[in-house]
Amino acid sequence: MGLYERYVLPHVIAWSCGSSPIRHQRRKVVPRARGRVLEVGMGSGHNLAHYDAEQVEVVYGLEPSVGMRAQALPAIAAAPVPVQVLEQPGEAIPLSDDSVDTVVLTFTLCSIVQAGAALAQMRRVLRPDGLLLFCEHGQAPDGDVQRWQRQPIRPEHPAHLGERRPSLDDRTQRERENNG
């Protein structure tokens, strides 16, 4: 992991994911969690303050990025519920089958290289009567932003993007992931 990905990119992501419209969406989704919660892509911990201590037993915060976990430390310390940090990626969730009551996924799928594999892992750990709470972004209405969203990852600039896939509607890539 390069210096940019470890020290700069986490600040950029934390700042952009903490914007007012995104915070508003988090406040609508996260308080619905209950029981044992798996938060996939905990990031800098923006969701942690929104968990209801009367409804949530523990949050397993899955976050593979060292830089993002460091960013999350203040939010973890201030969380109204116990938080156990898991360092694995979404494609390798280290929990038992049917072991969580809620999976929370907010603005995360774009950062998971093998989204299909991660979704299969989430399904595996979620109890049959569990909740999947998600809030994701999609294609922007603005044409200029859409063009940026469709840009392929350039091999000469991978550190700038971290592990993120900048194309939000790359159907070909998702089909490859889903078809193995």
C-alpha positions as CSV (number, residue, x, y, z in Angstrom):
1,M,0.0,0.0,0.0
2,G,1.4,3.4,-1.0
3,L,1.6,6.6,1.0
4,Y,-1.3,8.1,-1.0
5,E,-3.6,5.2,-0.3
6,R,-2.7,5.0,3.3
7,Y,-2.6,8.6,4.3
8,V,-4.3,10.9,1.7
9,L,-7.1,8.8,0.2
10,P,-8.7,7.9,3.5
11,H,-9.1,11.7,4.3
12,V,-10.6,12.3,0.8
13,I,-13.1,9.4,1.2
14,A,-14.0,10.4,4.8
15,W,-14.6,14.0,3.6
16,S,-16.7,13.1,0.6
17,C,-18.7,10.4,2.4
18,G,-19.5,12.8,5.2
19,S,-21.3,15.4,3.1
20,S,-24.7,16.6,4.2
21,P,-26.8,14.7,1.6
22,I,-25.0,11.5,2.4
23,R,-25.3,12.0,6.2
24,H,-29.1,12.5,5.6
25,Q,-29.4,9.2,3.9
26,R,-27.3,7.4,6.6
27,R,-29.7,8.8,9.3
28,K,-32.6,7.3,7.4
29,V,-31.1,3.8,7.0
30,V,-28.8,3.0,9.9
31,P,-31.2,3.3,12.9
32,R,-33.3,0.5,11.5
33,A,-30.5,-2.0,12.3
34,R,-31.1,-4.5,15.1
35,G,-29.3,-7.3,16.9
36,R,-25.8,-8.4,15.8
37,V,-24.9,-6.1,12.9
38,L,-22.3,-6.5,10.1
39,E,-21.4,-3.2,8.6
40,V,-19.6,-3.8,5.3
41,G,-17.1,-1.1,4.5
42,M,-17.2,0.7,7.9
43,G,-14.8,3.3,6.4
44,S,-14.2,6.2,8.8
45,G,-17.1,5.3,11.0
46,H,-19.7,7.8,9.7
47,N,-22.6,5.3,10.4
48,L,-21.6,4.4,14.0
49,A,-23.3,7.4,15.7
50,H,-26.6,6.4,14.1
51,Y,-27.0,2.9,15.6
52,D,-29.7,2.6,18.3
53,A,-28.2,1.3,21.5
54,E,-31.5,-0.2,22.5
55,Q,-31.8,-2.3,19.3
56,V,-28.2,-3.2,18.5
57,E,-26.1,-5.7,20.5
58,V,-22.8,-5.3,18.6
59,V,-21.5,-3.9,15.3
60,Y,-18.9,-5.9,13.4
61,G,-17.2,-3.2,11.3
62,L,-15.6,-4.8,8.3
63,E,-12.9,-2.5,6.9
64,P,-9.8,-3.8,5.0
65,S,-8.1,-0.4,4.6
66,V,-5.6,0.5,7.3
67,G,-6.0,4.2,6.6
68,M,-9.8,4.0,6.9
69,R,-9.6,2.0,10.2
70,A,-7.3,4.7,11.6
71,Q,-9.8,7.4,10.5
72,A,-12.6,5.4,12.3
73,L,-10.9,5.3,15.8
74,P,-12.7,8.5,17.1
75,A,-16.1,7.3,15.9
76,I,-15.5,3.8,17.4
77,A,-14.6,5.4,20.7
78,A,-17.8,7.5,20.7
79,A,-20.1,4.9,19.3
80,P,-23.3,4.2,21.4
81,V,-22.8,0.4,20.8
82,P,-19.8,-2.0,21.0
83,V,-17.8,-2.2,17.8
84,Q,-15.6,-5.0,16.8
85,V,-13.3,-4.2,13.9
86,L,-12.8,-6.9,11.2
87,E,-9.8,-6.2,8.9
88,Q,-10.9,-8.5,6.0
89,P,-12.5,-7.5,2.7
90,G,-16.1,-8.1,1.9
91,E,-15.2,-11.1,-0.2
92,A,-13.8,-12.9,2.9
93,I,-16.1,-12.1,5.9
94,P,-14.7,-13.9,9.0
95,L,-18.1,-14.7,10.6
96,S,-20.1,-17.9,10.9
97,D,-23.0,-18.7,8.7
98,D,-26.3,-17.2,9.8
99,S,-24.6,-15.2,12.6
100,V,-25.8,-11.7,12.1
101,D,-29.3,-10.2,12.3
102,T,-28.6,-7.1,10.1
103,V,-26.1,-6.3,7.3
104,V,-25.6,-2.6,6.7
105,L,-24.1,-1.5,3.4
106,T,-23.9,2.3,2.8
107,F,-22.0,3.7,-0.2
108,T,-19.7,0.7,-0.3
109,L,-20.3,-1.5,-3.3
110,C,-18.3,0.7,-5.6
111,S,-15.2,0.0,-3.5
112,I,-15.5,-3.7,-3.6
113,V,-13.6,-5.2,-6.5
114,Q,-15.6,-8.5,-6.5
115,A,-19.0,-7.2,-5.5
116,G,-20.7,-10.5,-6.4
117,A,-18.5,-12.5,-4.1
118,A,-19.0,-10.0,-1.3
119,L,-22.8,-10.1,-1.7
120,A,-22.6,-13.9,-1.5
121,Q,-20.6,-13.6,1.8
122,M,-23.2,-11.2,3.2
123,R,-26.0,-13.6,2.3
124,R,-24.0,-16.4,4.0
125,V,-23.6,-14.6,7.3
126,L,-27.1,-13.0,7.4
127,R,-29.8,-15.0,9.2
128,P,-32.7,-16.1,7.1
129,D,-35.0,-13.7,8.9
130,G,-32.4,-10.9,8.9
131,L,-32.3,-7.5,7.4
132,L,-30.2,-6.2,4.6
133,L,-30.1,-2.4,4.9
134,F,-28.4,-0.6,2.0
135,C,-28.0,2.8,0.6
136,E,-25.9,3.0,-2.5
137,H,-25.2,5.6,-5.2
138,G,-25.8,5.2,-8.8
139,Q,-25.5,7.0,-12.1
140,A,-25.5,10.7,-11.7
141,P,-28.0,12.8,-13.7
142,D,-25.3,15.1,-15.0
143,G,-23.7,14.1,-18.3
144,D,-20.2,15.3,-17.3
145,V,-20.3,13.3,-14.0
146,Q,-21.6,10.3,-15.9
147,R,-18.6,10.4,-18.2
148,W,-16.3,10.5,-15.2
149,Q,-18.1,7.6,-13.6
150,R,-17.6,5.5,-16.7
151,Q,-13.9,6.0,-16.9
152,P,-11.9,2.8,-16.8
153,I,-9.2,2.4,-14.2
154,R,-6.0,3.5,-15.7
155,P,-3.0,1.3,-14.8
156,E,-0.8,4.3,-14.4
157,H,-3.1,5.8,-11.7
158,P,-4.2,2.9,-9.4
159,A,-2.9,4.6,-6.2
160,H,-5.1,7.6,-6.9
161,L,-8.2,5.4,-6.9
162,G,-7.2,2.9,-4.1
163,E,-9.1,-0.3,-4.8
164,R,-12.2,1.6,-6.1
165,R,-13.9,0.8,-9.4
166,P,-14.8,4.3,-10.7
167,S,-17.3,3.0,-13.2
168,L,-20.6,2.7,-11.4
169,D,-22.5,1.2,-14.3
170,D,-20.0,-1.1,-15.8
171,R,-22.4,-3.9,-16.6
172,T,-19.8,-6.0,-18.4
173,Q,-17.6,-6.1,-15.3
174,R,-20.5,-7.1,-13.1
175,E,-21.6,-9.7,-15.5
176,R,-18.1,-11.2,-15.4
177,E,-18.2,-11.3,-11.6
178,N,-21.7,-12.8,-11.5
179,N,-20.9,-15.5,-14.1
180,G,-17.7,-16.5,-12.5
